[in-house]
């Protein structure tokens, strides 16, 4: 894989998809339908998927592509592939809360090596550079020229005063019970894959997810977190989360800054 090209293409497509999403977001009303799994889908999901899929297939025709909106057509036996969630946080989008993201990742042998996460309503753009290190870009987000970037890195966590981030839309008792095991200084709520990026940027230490997710929900942000020195592990045995699983379904997981004690008293 040409990682220089990959970085340029993923960044540009994420920005283009973000523009289309925000165009629909600004409308006074838009249709919301339910998919077969009862999750919501809008015209923004579908338009963003079309932009990203066409761009990735043109740039990398020999790499398998997995996207949320085309899930029924995917091969179930891939270990190296591009994976896309064109609009993660559709519930946040529908409720006009702003915590939604565009997510594109490249997975090789089950590991998310590169990723971009763009939160167009928040003006935050995170991605791995050509070397695999994670950065946050600021500025005008021009499509063909990257603006100023700053390296991001996880914190050195204080286990007596952890900053925890949890879901806005999927918070439940099991999550609260797990968080209660820790000495928590403060809590943040965030939607979509932004939770991983807050850890990557040193703004949180721990994000547990005791609930259903799919690989396209996590791959890009997982790559960003890994590129910032963080980890995402299975909830049950603390081994690294891997990709290309049957059905692309994730187990429960924990995203964190190394140094967090995952076996608190």
C-alpha positions as CSV (number, residue, x, y, z in Angstrom):
1,X,0.0,0.0,0.0
2,X,1.2,3.5,-0.9
3,X,0.6,5.2,2.5
4,X,1.3,8.7,1.2
5,X,-1.5,8.3,-1.4
6,X,-3.8,6.6,1.1
7,X,-3.5,9.5,3.5
8,X,-4.3,12.0,0.8
9,X,-7.2,10.1,-0.6
10,X,-8.8,9.2,2.8
11,X,-8.5,12.8,4.0
12,X,-10.0,14.3,0.9
13,X,-12.9,11.8,0.7
14,X,-13.7,12.3,4.4
15,X,-13.9,16.1,3.8
16,X,-16.0,15.8,0.7
17,X,-18.4,13.4,2.5
18,X,-18.5,15.8,5.4
19,X,-19.6,18.7,3.1
20,X,-22.5,16.6,1.8
21,X,-23.5,15.5,5.3
22,X,-23.6,19.1,6.5
23,X,-25.6,20.2,3.4
24,X,-28.3,17.7,4.4
25,X,-27.9,18.6,8.1
26,X,-28.8,22.2,7.3
27,X,-32.1,21.3,5.7
28,X,-35.2,22.0,7.7
29,X,-36.2,18.4,7.5
30,X,-35.0,15.0,6.1
31,X,-36.3,11.5,6.0
32,X,-35.2,8.9,8.5
33,X,-35.7,5.3,7.8
34,X,-35.0,2.1,9.7
35,X,-32.6,-0.6,8.4
36,X,-33.1,-4.3,8.9
37,X,-31.4,-4.1,12.3
38,X,-33.6,-1.2,13.3
39,X,-30.8,1.3,13.2
40,X,-31.6,4.6,11.5
41,X,-30.4,5.6,8.1
42,X,-30.7,9.0,6.3
43,X,-30.0,10.5,2.9
44,X,-26.8,11.8,4.4
45,X,-25.5,8.2,5.2
46,X,-26.2,7.1,1.7
47,X,-24.8,10.2,-0.1
48,X,-21.6,10.1,2.0
49,X,-21.2,6.4,1.3
50,X,-21.5,7.0,-2.4
51,X,-18.8,9.7,-2.4
52,X,-16.4,7.6,-0.3
53,X,-17.0,4.3,-2.1
54,X,-16.5,5.7,-5.5
55,X,-13.4,7.5,-4.5
56,X,-11.8,4.5,-2.8
57,X,-12.7,2.1,-5.6
58,X,-11.1,4.5,-8.2
59,X,-7.9,5.0,-6.2
60,X,-7.5,1.4,-4.9
61,X,-9.4,-0.9,-7.2
62,X,-7.5,-4.0,-6.0
63,X,-8.3,-3.5,-2.3
64,X,-11.4,-5.0,-0.8
65,X,-14.0,-2.5,0.4
66,X,-16.3,-2.9,3.3
67,X,-18.9,-0.2,4.1
68,X,-21.8,-0.1,6.5
69,X,-24.3,0.9,3.9
70,X,-23.3,-2.0,1.6
71,X,-22.9,-4.6,4.4
72,X,-25.1,-7.2,2.7
73,X,-22.8,-7.5,-0.2
74,X,-19.5,-8.0,1.6
75,X,-17.2,-10.9,1.4
76,X,-17.1,-12.7,4.8
77,X,-13.4,-13.8,4.4
78,X,-11.1,-10.8,4.3
79,X,-8.2,-9.8,6.4
80,X,-6.9,-6.8,4.4
81,X,-9.4,-4.2,3.3
82,X,-10.7,-0.6,3.4
83,X,-13.6,-0.1,5.8
84,X,-16.0,2.8,6.0
85,X,-18.7,4.2,8.2
86,X,-19.8,7.2,6.1
87,X,-21.9,8.6,9.0
88,X,-21.2,7.2,12.5
89,X,-23.6,8.6,15.0
90,X,-26.7,8.8,12.8
91,X,-28.8,9.2,16.0
92,X,-26.7,12.2,16.9
93,X,-27.2,13.5,13.4
94,X,-31.0,13.1,13.5
95,X,-31.2,14.8,16.9
96,X,-28.9,17.6,15.6
97,X,-26.4,17.1,18.5
98,X,-23.3,17.4,16.3
99,X,-21.4,14.3,17.6
100,X,-21.3,12.4,14.3
101,X,-18.3,11.5,12.2
102,X,-17.0,10.3,8.9
103,X,-14.8,7.2,9.2
104,X,-12.4,5.6,6.8
105,X,-9.8,3.0,7.6
106,X,-7.3,0.6,6.1
107,X,-6.9,-2.8,7.8
108,X,-4.1,-5.2,7.0
109,X,-4.0,-8.7,8.4
110,X,-6.7,-7.8,10.9
111,X,-5.0,-4.6,12.2
112,X,-6.3,-1.1,11.5
113,X,-3.1,0.6,10.3
114,X,-4.4,3.9,9.0
115,X,-7.6,5.9,9.6
116,X,-9.3,9.2,9.3
117,X,-12.1,10.5,11.6
118,X,-13.8,13.8,10.6
119,X,-16.4,15.4,12.8
120,X,-17.8,18.1,10.4
121,X,-20.2,19.8,12.9
122,X,-17.4,20.0,15.4
123,X,-14.6,21.1,13.0
124,X,-12.3,18.4,14.2
125,X,-10.2,16.2,11.9
126,X,-8.0,13.4,13.1
127,X,-6.0,11.0,11.0
128,X,-2.9,8.9,10.8
129,X,-0.1,10.4,8.6
130,X,1.9,8.4,6.1
131,X,4.1,7.1,8.9
132,X,1.2,5.9,11.0
133,X,1.5,8.6,13.6
134,X,-1.7,10.4,14.5
135,X,-2.4,14.1,14.1
136,X,-5.2,16.6,14.4
137,X,-5.5,19.1,11.6
138,X,-6.8,22.6,12.0
139,X,-7.5,25.4,9.6
140,X,-9.9,25.6,6.7
141,X,-9.8,21.9,5.7
142,X,-9.0,22.6,2.0
143,X,-9.6,19.4,0.0
144,X,-6.3,19.3,-1.9
145,X,-3.9,20.8,0.6
146,X,-3.6,19.8,4.3
147,X,-3.6,22.6,6.8
148,X,-1.6,22.8,10.0
149,X,-1.3,19.6,11.9
150,X,-0.2,18.8,15.4
151,X,0.8,15.4,16.7
152,X,-1.5,13.9,19.2
153,X,-0.7,11.5,22.0
154,X,-2.5,9.7,24.9
155,X,-2.0,10.9,28.5
156,X,0.0,9.3,31.2
157,X,-3.1,8.4,33.2
158,X,-3.5,8.9,37.0
159,X,-5.4,5.8,38.2
160,X,-6.6,7.8,41.2
161,X,-8.2,10.4,39.0
162,X,-9.2,9.1,35.6
163,X,-11.1,11.0,32.9
164,X,-13.7,8.6,31.4
165,X,-15.6,9.1,28.2
166,X,-18.9,7.2,27.5
167,X,-21.6,7.1,24.9
168,X,-24.4,9.7,24.7
169,X,-26.8,7.3,23.0
170,X,-25.8,3.9,24.3
171,X,-25.1,4.4,28.0
172,X,-26.5,1.6,30.1
173,X,-26.3,0.1,33.6
174,X,-23.6,-2.4,32.6
175,X,-21.4,0.4,31.4
176,X,-22.0,2.4,34.6
177,X,-21.2,-0.7,36.7
178,X,-17.9,-1.1,34.9
179,X,-16.9,2.5,35.3
180,X,-17.8,2.4,39.0
181,X,-14.8,0.1,39.5
182,X,-12.4,3.0,38.8
183,X,-11.5,6.2,40.6
184,X,-13.0,8.7,38.3
185,X,-12.1,12.4,38.3
186,X,-14.6,13.4,35.7
187,X,-16.8,12.0,33.0
188,X,-17.4,13.2,29.4
189,X,-20.2,12.2,27.1
190,X,-19.5,12.0,23.4
191,X,-21.2,10.4,20.4
192,X,-19.8,8.2,17.7
193,X,-16.1,7.5,17.2
194,X,-15.1,10.8,18.8
195,X,-14.7,8.9,22.1
196,X,-11.6,7.2,20.8
197,X,-10.3,10.5,19.4
198,X,-10.6,12.2,22.8
199,X,-8.4,9.5,24.3
200,X,-6.0,9.9,21.4
201,X,-5.8,13.6,21.9
202,X,-5.1,13.3,25.6
203,X,-8.6,14.6,26.6
204,X,-9.7,11.3,28.2
205,X,-8.1,8.1,29.5
206,X,-10.7,5.4,29.2
207,X,-13.7,4.4,27.1
208,X,-15.4,1.1,27.9
209,X,-18.1,-0.2,25.5
210,X,-20.3,-2.9,26.9
211,X,-22.7,-3.2,23.9
212,X,-23.0,-4.0,20.3
213,X,-20.8,-2.4,17.7
214,X,-19.6,-3.2,14.2
215,X,-16.1,-3.0,12.8
216,X,-16.9,0.0,10.6
217,X,-17.9,1.8,13.8
218,X,-14.5,1.5,15.3
219,X,-11.7,0.8,12.8
220,X,-10.8,4.3,11.8
221,X,-10.8,5.7,15.3
222,X,-9.0,2.6,16.5
223,X,-6.2,3.3,14.0
224,X,-6.1,6.9,15.2
225,X,-5.9,5.8,18.8
226,X,-3.2,3.3,18.1
227,X,-1.2,5.9,16.2
228,X,-1.4,8.1,19.3
229,X,0.0,5.4,21.6
230,X,-3.4,4.0,22.8
231,X,-4.9,0.5,22.7
232,X,-8.3,-1.1,22.1
233,X,-8.7,-4.5,23.6
234,X,-11.5,-7.0,24.1
235,X,-13.5,-6.6,27.3
236,X,-13.2,-10.3,28.2
237,X,-9.5,-11.2,27.9
238,X,-7.8,-7.8,27.1
239,X,-6.3,-9.0,23.8
240,X,-6.1,-6.5,21.0
241,X,-9.3,-6.0,19.0
242,X,-8.9,-7.6,15.6
243,X,-10.7,-6.9,12.3
244,X,-12.1,-9.1,9.5
245,X,-14.2,-11.2,12.0
246,X,-17.2,-13.2,10.7
247,X,-20.0,-10.7,10.1
248,X,-17.8,-7.8,11.0
249,X,-19.3,-7.7,14.6
250,X,-17.2,-6.6,17.5
251,X,-17.1,-8.0,21.0
252,X,-17.4,-5.7,24.0
253,X,-14.2,-3.7,24.2
254,X,-12.1,-1.2,26.2
255,X,-10.3,1.8,24.6
256,X,-7.7,3.3,26.8
257,X,-4.4,5.1,27.4
258,X,-1.7,2.5,28.4
259,X,-1.2,3.0,32.1
260,X,-4.8,2.6,33.0
261,X,-5.2,-0.4,35.3
262,X,-7.7,-2.6,33.6
263,X,-8.1,-4.8,36.7
264,X,-9.0,-2.2,39.4
265,X,-9.6,-3.4,42.9
